[in-house]
Amino acid sequence: MPESPASPAALRAAAARGVRATLIGIAVSSLLAAVKIAAGILGNAYALIADGLESILDIFSALAVWQGLRIAAAPPDEEHPFGHGKAEALSALAAALALLGGAVLIGVQSVREILTPHHAPAPWTLLVLVAVVAAKEALFRFGDQVARDVGSTAIRSDAWHHRSDALTSLAAFVGIGLAWYLGPGYEAADDWAALLACGVILFNGVKLLRTAVREVMDTAPPPEVEAEVRRLAAQIEGVRALDKCKVLKSGLAYFVDLQIRVNGDLSVREGHAIAHRVKDALMQSALGVLDVAVHVEPTE
């Protein structure tokens, strides 16, 4: 029998893949933060300095995601009989809050720079920004794909840190380009660009925060998940009807509480066999179901 997508071994493998993606992001963000802050100071470009500060925030949020994934992959124990999956949702919550905090910090500093007269940024800083945008967008696409593959909200939040970094860098590129092209009187163009990028980051940060809060509060997953659970259960021979169906997402896996109806004249052993087939079908599906509680009720 093939290994379940949500078996302990599969969950550990998925978490390990997420950890590798997070560590790659930490390494690249560390390098880019140093480059951006140095270039911003030498090139008189506050947007680059702000961008570098956000990259530092990315590092701390990525560390939270890394730790959350490590804990979430731990097997159930006496104190945590349903596993440690909530650690992944909590790390996603921390990453989303860090994203919002970074946007507010950049916004406040951008306003200060707009109100403070300063020299125009050096044109060579545009080359730095091109490299930063390319690197951060590549990190976002890589992290987002891993998040989709393993079903991790935390990794998706971490990936959006890279996308927000790419957006602020792109805004800085436009602002510095305008400041350099238009000349005196437009020195603050890069600061306005950084302020505009904050709006985009805040919007996506709120979306990620809502998703993380929903998982922490055990909100029901999307309707299509329950619909697929019901479809798989209904096609098992002997299942005549389905009643309640509750699905809970914890970390990288789902838990299902399902009530089926079978022929009331069947023996207890036969009813149990049908319930076991339903459980096996769900746990071997591509949904990523870690455990299933099947309640058997009689029907005429």
Residue, then its C-alpha position, 0 to 999 in steps of 0.5 A: m500500500p502506498e504511503s499516505p500523504a499525511s503519514p508521520a514520515a510524509l509530514r516530516a519530509a514535507a516539513a524538512r522541505g519547508v525548512r530547507a526553503t526557509l533556510i535558503g531564504i534566510a541566507v539570501s535575505s541576509l546577503l541582500a540586506a547587507v548589500k541594500i543598506a550599504a548601497g543605500i548609505l553610499g548612494n544616498a537612497y533611503a528607499l534602499i536603506a528601508d528595503g534593507l531593514e525590511s530584509i532584516l525583518d524577513i530574517f527574523s520572521a523566517l526564523a519563526v517559520w523555521q522553528g514552527l515547521r520543526i515543532a509541527a513535524a514532531p510526532p504526537d505525544e501524551e501532552h499533544p495527542f493530535g500532534h504539534g501542527k498548531a506550531e505551524a499556524l502560530s509561526a504563520l501568525a508571527a510572520a504575518l505580524a512581522l510583515l505588517g510591522g515592517a510595512v508600518l516602519i517603512g511608511v513612517q520612515s518614508v514620511r520622515e524622509i519626504l518632510t526632510p530635504h535631502h540629495a537625490p539618490a545616486p543613479w548606480t543604485l538602480l543597478v543594485l535594485v534590479a538585482v534585488v528585485a530579480a533575486k527576491e521575486a525568484l525567492f517568492r516563486f520558489g517559496d510559494q511553490v513549496a507552500r502549495d506543495v506541502g500546504s503550509t500557511a507559514i511558508r506562504s507568509d514567508a514567501w510573501h515577505h520576499r514578494s513584498d521586498a521585491l515590490t518595495s525594491l521595484a517601487a524604489f527603482v521607479g522612485i530613484g529613476l524619477a528623482w534622477y531623471l527629473g532632477p532638482g525638486y524631485e529628490a523625494a520621489d524614491d520616498w514616495a515610491a516606498l510609501l506607495a509600496c507600503g500600501v501593497i504590503l499592508f494589503n497582503g499582510v492583512k490577507l495573510l494574517r486573516t488566514a493564519v488567525r483562521e487556522v489558529m481558531d480552527t476555522a473550517p477549511p475551504p468548502e471544496v475540501e469537505a466536498e472531496v471528503r464526502r465524495l471519497a467516503a460516499q463511493i465506498e461500497g456499503v455507505r448508504a448516506l453521509d451525515k455530519c462531516k467536520v474537517l480540521k486543518s492542523g499544521l500540514a495535515y487534516f483531521v476528519d470527523l465523519q458520520i456514515r449510515v449503513n444497512g441497519d441489518l449488518s453485523v457490528r463487524e461488517g459495519h466496522a469493516i465499512a468504516h475502516r475502508v472509508k478511513d483508509a480511502l481518506m487517509q490514502s487520498a491526496l488531501g493529506v488527512l492524518d486521522v479520521a474518526v468514523h461514526v457508524e449509524p444504521t439506516e433502513 
